[in-house]
C-alpha cells in the first residue's frame, strides 16, 4: 500500500484538539496489524477483504502515511504502522476493560489472580490469610497457569510470573529473586571436579528461559560451547524430580535445594554458593504484572499494594538460613 501523495498533517477540530480517525478504520487496522493479512482480518471482522482494504486506505489518507507494504502475496507493516499499533492495542484494551468492569458491576470486588505454581506453594499460600483480614469483602480467585495469561481472554486482573522482568507493556514489580543452586545426585557429583565439567552432562533448564545456563556458565568462567543436549521443563517441580532421578544437572531454587542437600538426596558439586554474586539482571525472579488500567479498580489496587509490601525476599532467605543452621 503506497503512501498517499503529498501527506498532510492530521486535521484538527475547531477547539484545536486532534481529530482522530474513524473507529471503524482503527478497528480494521488493529486486526490487520495483528494478522499481517487482509483476509484473516476480514474473517475476524466478518467483512470482505476489500472492505478491510478500503478502511486501511481511508486511514492512510487521513494520517498521510503509508501503513503497510505488499511483499508478494503478503503485507508487512511499515515503521509508522508498528508505532501506531502499540497505541491502538493499548486503546482497545482500555475499551475492553472499561466495558468489562461496567457490565460486571456486581462482581466489582472479585479479583482474579494468576500465580506461578511455585510461588503460590512456597510464598503466597502460607500468608494469604493476612490479605483476607485486610480486605474481607473481596472475592479472590486464584489460578496457577505457568504461561503469561491473556488478561482479557483469560479474565485475569494480575499475575505473578517467573522470568527476568521484560514485560514492558505492563506495570511490573520484582517481588523476589529466585536464585538457583546447581545440584545433582551424588553419583553424578562424583564425576564433576570443576565448572568446566558441567557441559559434559545433560543440563536441565526451563522452557521459559533458554538463557539461564549460558548466563551461569559465563559467570563460572566456562568458555567451552554448550552441547545441545539439555532437557527443558515447564515447571520447577518437574525439573527437581528429574534431578533427583539422576537425569541431569538441575538448577534448584534455594528452599528446595536446602531440603535436598540436607537429606543427601542431592549434592552441590561445585559448591552451595557457586552462583553468589551473579549480576542481578541475570538472576530470574517472580514478578507481579498488571495492566495499568486494572489498578483503577479499588480491590485490585489493594491487592497489588499488599503484594508489593510483603517481604518475600526476607521470607526466602530467612527460611534458607534457618535450614542451614539446622543442618
C-alpha positions in Angstrom: 0.0 0.0 0.0 1.6 3.2 -1.2 1.9 6.3 0.9 -0.8 8.9 0.0 0.7 11.6 -2.3 1.5 14.8 -0.5 1.0 13.6 3.0 -0.8 16.2 5.1 -0.9 16.9 8.8 -3.8 15.2 10.8 -6.8 17.6 10.7 -7.7 19.4 13.9 -11.1 20.4 15.2 -12.3 24.0 15.9 -11.0 23.7 19.5 -7.5 22.8 18.3 -7.7 19.2 19.5 -6.5 16.4 17.3 -9.3 14.8 15.2 -9.0 11.1 15.5 -9.6 8.7 12.5 -12.9 6.8 12.4 -13.2 3.9 14.9 -14.0 1.5 12.1 -10.7 2.4 10.4 -8.8 1.9 13.6 -10.6 -1.4 14.2 -9.6 -2.6 10.8 -6.0 -1.5 11.3 -5.9 -3.3 14.7 -6.9 -6.5 13.1 -4.6 -6.2 10.1 -1.6 -5.3 12.3 -2.1 -8.4 14.4 -2.6 -10.8 11.5 -0.5 -9.1 8.8 -3.2 -10.3 6.4 -6.2 -8.6 4.9 -8.0 -12.0 4.6 -7.5 -13.0 8.2 -8.5 -9.6 9.4 -11.6 -9.7 7.3 -12.6 -13.1 8.7 -12.2 -11.8 12.3 -14.3 -8.7 11.5 -16.9 -10.6 9.4 -16.4 -8.4 6.3 -14.8 -8.8 3.0 -11.0 -8.3 2.4 -12.0 -5.4 0.0 -13.8 -3.7 2.8 -10.8 -4.0 5.1 -8.5 -2.7 2.4 -10.8 0.3 1.9 -10.7 1.1 5.6 -6.9 0.9 5.6 -6.8 3.2 2.6 -9.1 5.7 4.4 -6.8 5.6 7.5 -3.7 6.1 5.4 -5.3 9.1 3.6 -6.4 10.5 7.0 -2.9 10.2 8.5 -0.9 11.0 5.4 1.4 8.0 5.9 1.8 4.5 4.5 1.0 1.8 6.9 1.5 -1.5 5.0 3.7 -2.6 2.1 3.0 -5.5 -0.2 5.6 -8.3 -0.3 4.3 -10.7 -2.9 1.0 -12.0 -1.6 1.8 -10.9 1.9 1.8 -7.4 3.5 4.3 -6.0 6.0 3.7 -3.1 8.5 5.8 0.0 8.0 7.7 1.7 10.8 4.7 4.0 11.2 2.3 1.0 11.5 4.4 -0.7 14.1 4.4 2.5 16.2 0.7 3.1 15.8 -0.2 -0.5 16.5 1.3 -0.2 20.0 -1.0 2.7 20.9 -4.1 1.3 19.2 -3.6 -2.1 21.0 -3.4 -0.2 24.3 -6.5 1.8 23.4 -8.7 -1.2 22.6 -7.5 -2.9 25.7 -8.7 0.1 27.7 -12.1 -0.1 25.9 -12.5 -3.8 26.7 -11.5 -3.3 30.3 -14.0 -0.4 30.8 -16.8 -2.4 29.2 -16.0 -5.5 31.3 -15.9 -3.5 34.5 -19.2 -1.6 33.8 -21.2 -4.6 32.6 -20.0 -6.8 35.6 -20.5 -4.2 38.3 -21.9 -6.8 40.6 -18.5 -8.5 40.5 -16.6 -5.4 41.3 -15.0 -6.8 44.4 -13.9 -10.0 42.6 -10.1 -10.3 42.0 -8.7 -12.9 39.6 -5.1 -13.5 40.4 -2.9 -15.9 38.4 0.3 -17.2 40.1 3.3 -19.2 39.2 2.6 -22.6 40.9 6.0 -22.5 42.7 5.4 -19.0 44.1 1.9 -20.0 45.2 3.0 -23.0 47.1 6.2 -21.6 48.7 5.3 -18.0 49.2 1.7 -16.8 48.8 -0.5 -19.5 50.4 1.2 -19.5 53.8 0.4 -15.8 54.3 -2.8 -15.4 52.2 -5.0 -15.2 55.3 -3.3 -11.9 56.1 -4.8 -10.4 52.9 -8.2 -11.8 53.7 -8.1 -10.0 57.0 -7.2 -6.7 55.3 -9.9 -6.9 52.6 -12.5 -9.4 53.9 -15.1 -8.4 51.3 -13.0 -9.3 48.3 -13.8 -12.4 46.3 -10.3 -13.7 45.5 -10.0 -16.3 42.7 -6.6 -18.0 42.2 -5.4 -19.8 39.1 -1.9 -21.2 38.5 -1.2 -21.0 34.8 2.5 -21.2 34.1 2.4 -19.2 30.9 1.8 -15.5 30.7 -2.0 -15.1 30.6 -4.0 -13.0 28.1 -5.6 -10.7 30.6 -8.7 -10.0 28.6 -9.3 -13.5 27.2 -8.5 -15.3 30.5 -10.3 -12.7 32.7 -7.2 -12.2 34.8 -6.6 -9.0 36.9 -2.9 -9.5 37.6 -0.4 -12.3 37.6 2.9 -13.4 39.2 5.3 -14.7 36.6 8.8 -16.2 36.8 11.3 -14.5 34.5 13.6 -11.5 34.1 11.2 -8.6 34.2 10.8 -7.9 30.4 7.1 -7.1 30.4 7.4 -3.5 29.3 3.7 -3.1 28.3 2.5 -3.6 31.9 3.2 -2.4 35.4 5.9 -4.8 36.6 7.4 -5.2 40.1 10.0 -7.7 41.3 8.6 -9.5 44.3 11.6 -11.7 45.0 14.6 -13.1 43.1 14.7 -16.8 42.5 18.4 -17.7 42.9 19.4 -21.2 41.9 21.8 -23.9 43.3 23.5 -26.2 40.8 22.5 -29.7 42.1 22.8 -33.3 41.0 22.8 -36.8 42.5 25.9 -37.9 44.5 26.7 -40.3 41.7 26.9 -37.6 39.1 28.5 -35.2 41.5 31.5 -37.6 42.0 32.3 -37.0 38.3 32.3 -33.2 38.4 35.5 -31.7 39.7 35.3 -28.1 38.2 32.7 -25.9 36.5 34.3 -26.9 33.2 32.9 -30.4 33.7 29.3 -29.2 33.7 28.8 -29.1 29.8 29.7 -32.7 29.6 26.4 -33.7 31.2 22.7 -33.1 30.4 21.8 -29.7 31.7 18.2 -29.3 32.9 16.6 -26.0 32.2 13.2 -24.3 31.8 11.3 -23.6 28.6 10.7 -20.1 29.9 14.4 -19.3 29.9 16.9 -20.8 27.4 19.5 -18.2 28.6 19.8 -19.3 32.2 22.6 -21.9 31.7 24.5 -19.7 29.3 24.5 -16.9 31.9 25.6 -19.3 34.6 28.4 -20.9 32.7 29.7 -17.5 31.7 29.6 -16.4 35.3 31.6 -19.5 36.2 34.2 -18.7 33.6 33.3 -21.7 31.4 34.1 -20.7 27.8 33.5 -24.1 26.2 30.5 -24.1 23.9 27.5 -25.9 25.3 26.4 -29.2 23.7 22.8 -29.2 22.6 21.7 -31.9 25.0 19.6 -30.0 27.5 16.1 -31.0 28.7 13.6 -28.3 29.3 10.7 -28.3 31.8 7.6 -26.2 32.2 7.8 -26.0 36.0 10.3 -26.2 38.8 8.8 -29.3 40.4 9.4 -31.4 37.3 13.0 -30.2 37.0 13.6 -31.1 40.6 12.2 -34.6 40.1 14.3 -35.1 37.1 17.4 -34.0 39.0 16.6 -36.4 41.9 16.3 -39.2 39.4 19.8 -38.5 38.1 18.7 -37.5 34.6 21.0 -34.5 34.6 22.3 -31.4 36.4 19.5 -29.3 37.7 19.0 -25.7 38.8 17.1 -25.9 42.0 15.5 -23.0 43.9 17.2 -22.2 47.2 14.4 -23.6 49.5 14.1 -26.9 47.7 17.9 -27.2 47.4 18.4 -26.8 51.1 16.0 -29.6 51.8 17.6 -32.0 49.3 21.1 -31.1 50.3 20.4 -31.8 54.0 18.8 -35.1 53.2 21.7 -36.2 51.0 19.5 -36.8 48.0 21.4 -34.2 46.1 24.8 -32.5 46.2 26.1 -29.2 45.0 29.1 -30.4 43.0 30.8 -27.0 42.7 29.6 -25.5 45.9 26.4 -24.3 47.5 27.3 -20.7 46.9 28.9 -21.0 43.5 26.3 -18.6 41.9 26.5 -16.0 44.6 27.4 -12.6 43.0 25.8 -13.1 39.7 24.6 -9.8 38.2 21.0 -9.0 39.3 19.9 -8.8 35.7 20.9 -12.5 35.2 19.1 -13.8 38.2 15.4 -14.7 37.4 12.7 -13.9 39.9 9.0 -13.7 40.5 7.4 -10.5 39.1 4.0 -9.0 39.8 2.5 -7.9 36.4 -0.7 -6.0 35.9 -2.2 -3.8 33.2 -2.2 -0.2 34.4 -5.9 0.2 33.7 -6.7 -2.6 36.2 -5.2 -0.6 39.0 -8.1 1.8 38.8 -10.3 -0.9 40.5 -10.1 -0.4 44.3 -9.9 -4.1 45.2 -7.3 -4.9 42.6 -5.2 -1.9 43.6 -5.4 -3.0 47.3 -4.1 -6.5 46.5 -1.4 -5.0 44.3 -0.2 -2.8 47.2 -0.3 -5.7 49.6 1.7 -8.0 47.4 4.4 -5.3 46.8 4.7 -4.5 50.6 5.3 -8.1 51.6 8.9 -9.1 52.5 9.1 -12.0 50.1 12.9 -11.9 49.8 13.3 -11.9 53.5 11.0 -14.8 53.7 13.1 -16.7 51.2 16.5 -16.2 52.8 15.1 -16.5 56.3 14.0 -20.0 55.6 17.2 -20.9 53.9 19.3 -19.6 56.8 17.2 -21.4 59.2 17.6 -24.6 57.3 21.4 -24.1 57.1 21.5 -23.7 60.9 19.6 -26.9 61.5 22.0 -28.8 59.2 
